[in-house]
């Protein structure tokens, strides 16, 4: 896959990834708190 196409896809993927991380963060923190 050409890197030009990849760099065009990345900006669209980043917000999605950020949303996914921020959505799963509370669960991760809860798990870390329960474990720690």
PDB file of N, H, CA, C and O in Angstrom:
ATOM      1  N   UNK A   1       0.846  -1.207   0.000  1.00  0.00           N
ATOM      2  CA  UNK A   1       0.000   0.000   0.000  1.00  0.00           C
ATOM      3  C   UNK A   1       0.877   1.252   0.000  1.00  0.00           C
ATOM      4  O   UNK A   1       1.771   1.383   0.836  1.00  0.00           O
ATOM      5  N   UNK A   2       0.627   2.169  -0.932  1.00  0.00           N
ATOM      6  H   UNK A   2      -0.099   2.063  -1.611  1.00  0.00           H
ATOM      7  CA  UNK A   2       1.432   3.402  -0.977  1.00  0.00           C
ATOM      8  C   UNK A   2       1.237   4.242   0.276  1.00  0.00           C
ATOM      9  O   UNK A   2       0.144   4.302   0.838  1.00  0.00           O
ATOM     10  N   UNK A   3       2.309   4.884   0.702  1.00  0.00           N
ATOM     11  H   UNK A   3       3.198   4.836   0.246  1.00  0.00           H
ATOM     12  CA  UNK A   3       2.238   5.655   1.947  1.00  0.00           C
ATOM     13  C   UNK A   3       1.333   6.882   1.816  1.00  0.00           C
ATOM     14  O   UNK A   3       0.833   7.393   2.818  1.00  0.00           O
ATOM     15  N   UNK A   4       1.121   7.354   0.588  1.00  0.00           N
ATOM     16  H   UNK A   4       1.527   6.939  -0.226  1.00  0.00           H
ATOM     17  CA  UNK A   4       0.230   8.498   0.377  1.00  0.00           C
ATOM     18  C   UNK A   4      -1.202   8.123   0.757  1.00  0.00           C
ATOM     19  O   UNK A   4      -1.939   8.922   1.334  1.00  0.00           O
ATOM     20  N   UNK A   5      -1.576   6.893   0.421  1.00  0.00           N
ATOM     21  H   UNK A   5      -0.978   6.243  -0.048  1.00  0.00           H
ATOM     22  CA  UNK A   5      -2.913   6.420   0.746  1.00  0.00           C
ATOM     23  C   UNK A   5      -3.039   6.200   2.253  1.00  0.00           C
ATOM     24  O   UNK A   5      -4.083   6.460   2.852  1.00  0.00           O
ATOM     25  N   UNK A   6      -1.960   5.718   2.843  1.00  0.00           N
ATOM     26  H   UNK A   6      -1.112   5.507   2.356  1.00  0.00           H
ATOM     27  CA  UNK A   6      -1.968   5.460   4.281  1.00  0.00           C
ATOM     28  C   UNK A   6      -2.078   6.773   5.060  1.00  0.00           C
ATOM     29  O   UNK A   6      -2.816   6.860   6.041  1.00  0.00           O
ATOM     30  N   UNK A   7      -1.342   7.786   4.617  1.00  0.00           N
ATOM     31  H   UNK A   7      -0.743   7.716   3.820  1.00  0.00           H
ATOM     32  CA  UNK A   7      -1.372   9.080   5.299  1.00  0.00           C
ATOM     33  C   UNK A   7      -2.721   9.767   5.103  1.00  0.00           C
ATOM     34  O   UNK A   7      -3.087  10.657   5.870  1.00  0.00           O
ATOM     35  N   UNK A   8      -3.449   9.357   4.085  1.00  0.00           N
ATOM     36  H   UNK A   8      -3.152   8.634   3.462  1.00  0.00           H
ATOM     37  CA  UNK A   8      -4.788   9.904   3.861  1.00  0.00           C
ATOM     38  C   UNK A   8      -5.809   9.214   4.757  1.00  0.00           C
ATOM     39  O   UNK A   8      -6.824   9.803   5.128  1.00  0.00           O
ATOM     40  N   UNK A   9      -5.530   7.964   5.098  1.00  0.00           N
ATOM     41  H   UNK A   9      -4.706   7.486   4.796  1.00  0.00           H
ATOM     42  CA  UNK A   9      -6.438   7.188   5.941  1.00  0.00           C
ATOM     43  C   UNK A   9      -6.232   7.519   7.408  1.00  0.00           C
ATOM     44  O   UNK A   9      -7.182   7.514   8.190  1.00  0.00           O
ATOM     45  N   UNK A  10      -4.997   7.807   7.782  1.00  0.00           N
ATOM     46  H   UNK A  10      -4.224   7.811   7.147  1.00  0.00           H
ATOM     47  CA  UNK A  10      -4.650   8.047   9.181  1.00  0.00           C
ATOM     48  C   UNK A  10      -5.464   9.161   9.844  1.00  0.00           C
ATOM     49  O   UNK A  10      -6.006   8.939  10.928  1.00  0.00           O
ATOM     50  N   UNK A  11      -5.573  10.343   9.243  1.00  0.00           N
ATOM     51  H   UNK A  11      -5.133  10.523   8.363  1.00  0.00           H
ATOM     52  CA  UNK A  11      -6.357  11.408   9.882  1.00  0.00           C
ATOM     53  C   UNK A  11      -7.805  11.011  10.165  1.00  0.00           C
ATOM     54  O   UNK A  11      -8.409  11.499  11.119  1.00  0.00           O
ATOM     55  N   UNK A  12      -8.359  10.126   9.334  1.00  0.00           N
ATOM     56  H   UNK A  12      -7.868   9.729   8.558  1.00  0.00           H
ATOM     57  CA  UNK A  12      -9.736   9.671   9.560  1.00  0.00           C
ATOM     58  C   UNK A  12      -9.795   8.649  10.682  1.00  0.00           C
ATOM     59  O   UNK A  12     -10.796   8.558  11.393  1.00  0.00           O
ATOM     60  N   UNK A  13      -8.727   7.882  10.840  1.00  0.00           N
ATOM     61  H   UNK A  13      -7.914   7.956  10.262  1.00  0.00           H
ATOM     62  CA  UNK A  13      -8.696   6.836  11.858  1.00  0.00           C
ATOM     63  C   UNK A  13      -8.418   7.406  13.247  1.00  0.00           C
ATOM     64  O   UNK A  13      -8.890   6.872  14.251  1.00  0.00           O
ATOM     65  N   UNK A  14      -7.649   8.494  13.297  1.00  0.00           N
ATOM     66  H   UNK A  14      -7.265   8.927  12.482  1.00  0.00           H
ATOM     67  CA  UNK A  14      -7.230   9.040  14.589  1.00  0.00           C
ATOM     68  C   UNK A  14      -8.394   9.436  15.497  1.00  0.00           C
ATOM     69  O   UNK A  14      -8.398   9.041  16.663  1.00  0.00           O
ATOM     70  N   UNK A  15      -9.385  10.201  15.017  1.00  0.00           N
ATOM     71  H   UNK A  15      -9.382  10.522  14.069  1.00  0.00           H
ATOM     72  CA  UNK A  15     -10.522  10.543  15.883  1.00  0.00           C
ATOM     73  C   UNK A  15     -11.265   9.312  16.381  1.00  0.00           C
ATOM     74  O   UNK A  15     -11.735   9.271  17.518  1.00  0.00           O
ATOM     75  N   UNK A  16     -11.363   8.318  15.518  1.00  0.00           N
ATOM     76  H   UNK A  16     -10.981   8.352  14.594  1.00  0.00           H
ATOM     77  CA  UNK A  16     -12.037   7.073  15.878  1.00  0.00           C
ATOM     78  C   UNK A  16     -11.275   6.378  16.991  1.00  0.00           C
ATOM     79  O   UNK A  16     -11.865   5.873  17.946  1.00  0.00           O
ATOM     80  N   UNK A  17      -9.951   6.360  16.856  1.00  0.00           N
ATOM     81  H   UNK A  17      -9.471   6.771  16.081  1.00  0.00           H
ATOM     82  CA  UNK A  17      -9.090   5.726  17.848  1.00  0.00           C
ATOM     83  C   UNK A  17      -9.168   6.478  19.170  1.00  0.00           C
ATOM     84  O   UNK A  17      -9.237   5.868  20.236  1.00  0.00           O
ATOM     85  N   UNK A  18      -9.156   7.807  19.095  1.00  0.00           N
ATOM     86  H   UNK A  18      -9.100   8.303  18.228  1.00  0.00           H
ATOM     87  CA  UNK A  18      -9.234   8.636  20.292  1.00  0.00           C
ATOM     88  C   UNK A  18     -10.553   8.396  21.023  1.00  0.00           C
ATOM     89  O   UNK A  18     -10.598   8.328  22.252  1.00  0.00           O
ATOM     90  N   UNK A  19     -11.619   8.271  20.242  1.00  0.00           N
ATOM     91  H   UNK A  19     -11.582   8.326  19.244  1.00  0.00           H
ATOM     92  CA  UNK A  19     -12.946   8.038  20.813  1.00  0.00           C
ATOM     93  C   UNK A  19     -12.982   6.683  21.519  1.00  0.00           C
ATOM     94  O   UNK A  19     -13.540   6.539  22.607  1.00  0.00           O
ATOM     95  N   UNK A  20     -12.371   5.700  20.867  1.00  0.00           N
ATOM     96  H   UNK A  20     -11.918   5.817  19.983  1.00  0.00           H
ATOM     97  CA  UNK A  20     -12.333   4.347  21.421  1.00  0.00           C
ATOM     98  C   UNK A  20     -11.559   4.323  22.733  1.00  0.00           C
ATOM     99  O   UNK A  20     -11.985   3.692  23.701  1.00  0.00           O
ATOM    100  N   UNK A  21     -10.422   5.011  22.760  1.00  0.00           N
ATOM    101  H   UNK A  21     -10.076   5.523  21.974  1.00  0.00           H
ATOM    102  CA  UNK A  21      -9.581   5.052  23.956  1.00  0.00           C
ATOM    103  C   UNK A  21     -10.306   5.766  25.098  1.00  0.00           C
ATOM    104  O   UNK A  21     -10.330   5.278  26.228  1.00  0.00           O
ATOM    105  N   UNK A  22     -10.889   6.913  24.799  1.00  0.00           N
ATOM    106  H   UNK A  22     -10.869   7.310  23.881  1.00  0.00           H
ATOM    107  CA  UNK A  22     -11.581   7.682  25.836  1.00  0.00           C
ATOM    108  C   UNK A  22     -12.809   6.936  26.346  1.00  0.00           C
ATOM    109  O   UNK A  22     -13.230   7.124  27.487  1.00  0.00           O
ATOM    110  N   UNK A  23     -13.378   6.094  25.495  1.00  0.00           N
ATOM    111  H   UNK A  23     -13.036   5.941  24.568  1.00  0.00           H
ATOM    112  CA  UNK A  23     -14.548   5.311  25.897  1.00  0.00           C
ATOM    113  C   UNK A  23     -14.147   4.156  26.808  1.00  0.00           C
ATOM    114  O   UNK A  23     -14.887   3.798  27.725  1.00  0.00           O
ATOM    115  N   UNK A  24     -12.985   3.578  26.558  1.00  0.00           N
ATOM    116  H   UNK A  24     -12.384   3.869  25.814  1.00  0.00           H
ATOM    117  CA  UNK A  24     -12.531   2.422  27.335  1.00  0.00           C
ATOM    118  C   UNK A  24     -11.707   2.841  28.543  1.00  0.00           C
ATOM    119  O   UNK A  24     -11.420   2.015  29.409  1.00  0.00           O
ATOM    120  N   UNK A  25     -11.323   4.103  28.613  1.00  0.00           N
ATOM    121  H   UNK A  25     -11.556   4.774  27.909  1.00  0.00           H
ATOM    122  CA  UNK A  25     -10.476   4.582  29.707  1.00  0.00           C
ATOM    123  C   UNK A  25     -11.115   4.412  31.082  1.00  0.00           C
ATOM    124  O   UNK A  25     -10.443   3.919  31.988  1.00  0.00           O
ATOM    125  N   UNK A  26     -12.371   4.790  31.286  1.00  0.00           N
ATOM    126  H   UNK A  26     -12.917   5.190  30.550  1.00  0.00           H
ATOM    127  CA  UNK A  26     -12.995   4.614  32.612  1.00  0.00           C
ATOM    128  C   UNK A  26     -12.958   3.167  33.084  1.00  0.00           C
ATOM    129  O   UNK A  26     -12.722   2.896  34.261  1.00  0.00           O
ATOM    130  N   UNK A  27     -13.192   2.238  32.160  1.00  0.00           N
ATOM    131  H   UNK A  27     -13.384   2.457  31.203  1.00  0.00           H
ATOM    132  CA  UNK A  27     -13.181   0.814  32.510  1.00  0.00           C
ATOM    133  C   UNK A  27     -11.772   0.382  32.913  1.00  0.00           C
ATOM    134  O   UNK A  27     -11.592  -0.397  33.849  1.00  0.00           O
ATOM    135  N   UNK A  28     -10.792   0.893  32.201  1.00  0.00           N
ATOM    136  H   UNK A  28     -10.939   1.526  31.440  1.00  0.00           H
ATOM    137  CA  UNK A  28      -9.392   0.553  32.489  1.00  0.00           C
ATOM    138  C   UNK A  28      -8.994   1.112  33.852  1.00  0.00           C
ATOM    139  O   UNK A  28      -8.330   0.436  34.638  1.00  0.00           O
ATOM    140  N   UNK A  29      -9.401   2.336  34.123  1.00  0.00           N
ATOM    141  H   UNK A  29      -9.940   2.885  33.484  1.00  0.00           H
ATOM    142  CA  UNK A  29      -9.073   2.971  35.405  1.00  0.00           C
ATOM    143  C   UNK A  29      -9.743   2.233  36.562  1.00  0.00           C
ATOM    144  O   UNK A  29      -9.146   2.061  37.625  1.00  0.00           O
ATOM    145  N   UNK A  30     -10.980   1.802  36.352  1.00  0.00           N
ATOM    146  H   UNK A  30     -11.465   1.941  35.488  1.00  0.00           H
ATOM    147  CA  UNK A  30     -11.721   1.065  37.364  1.00  0.00           C
ATOM    148  C   UNK A  30     -11.001  -0.257  37.669  1.00  0.00           C
ATOM    149  O   UNK A  30     -10.862  -0.660  38.824  1.00  0.00           O
ATOM    150  N   UNK A  31     -10.554  -0.906  36.604  1.00  0.00           N
ATOM    151  H   UNK A  31     -10.667  -0.578  35.666  1.00  0.00           H
ATOM    152  CA  UNK A  31      -9.869  -2.180  36.749  1.00  0.00           C
ATOM    153  C   UNK A  31      -8.537  -1.990  37.461  1.00  0.00           C
ATOM    154  O   UNK A  31      -8.160  -2.793  38.314  1.00  0.00           O
ATOM    155  N   UNK A  32      -7.839  -0.942  37.112  1.00  0.00           N
ATOM    156  H   UNK A  32      -8.145  -0.289  36.419  1.00  0.00           H
ATOM    157  CA  UNK A  32      -6.546  -0.646  37.731  1.00  0.00           C
ATOM    158  C   UNK A  32      -6.738  -0.300  39.208  1.00  0.00           C
ATOM    159  O   UNK A  32      -5.935  -0.693  40.054  1.00  0.00           O
ATOM    160  N   UNK A  33      -7.802   0.434  39.508  1.00  0.00           N
ATOM    161  H   UNK A  33      -8.454   0.753  38.821  1.00  0.00           H
ATOM    162  CA  UNK A  33      -8.098   0.805  40.888  1.00  0.00           C
ATOM    163  C   UNK A  33      -8.460  -0.401  41.728  1.00  0.00           C
ATOM    164  O   UNK A  33      -8.068  -0.501  42.891  1.00  0.00           O
ATOM    165  N   UNK A  34      -9.206  -1.312  41.138  1.00  0.00           N
ATOM    166  H   UNK A  34      -9.524  -1.231  40.194  1.00  0.00           H
ATOM    167  CA  UNK A  34      -9.623  -2.523  41.847  1.00  0.00           C
ATOM    168  C   UNK A  34      -8.418  -3.439  42.082  1.00  0.00           C
ATOM    169  O   UNK A  34      -8.335  -4.144  43.088  1.00  0.00           O
ATOM    170  N   UNK A  35      -7.500  -3.404  41.132  1.00  0.00           N
ATOM    171  H   UNK A  35      -7.568  -2.831  40.315  1.00  0.00           H
ATOM    172  CA  UNK A  35      -6.327  -4.271  41.220  1.00  0.00           C
ATOM    173  C   UNK A  35      -5.284  -3.681  42.171  1.00  0.00           C
ATOM    174  O   UNK A  35      -4.674  -4.392  42.969  1.00  0.00           O
ATOM    175  N   UNK A  36      -5.094  -2.337  42.063  1.00  0.00           N
ATOM    176  H   UNK A  36      -5.590  -1.759  41.415  1.00  0.00           H
ATOM    177  CA  UNK A  36      -4.067  -1.664  42.859  1.00  0.00           C
ATOM    178  C   UNK A  36      -4.473  -1.558  44.304  1.00  0.00           C
ATOM    179  O   UNK A  36      -3.724  -1.017  45.117  1.00  0.00           O
TER     180      UNK A  36
END
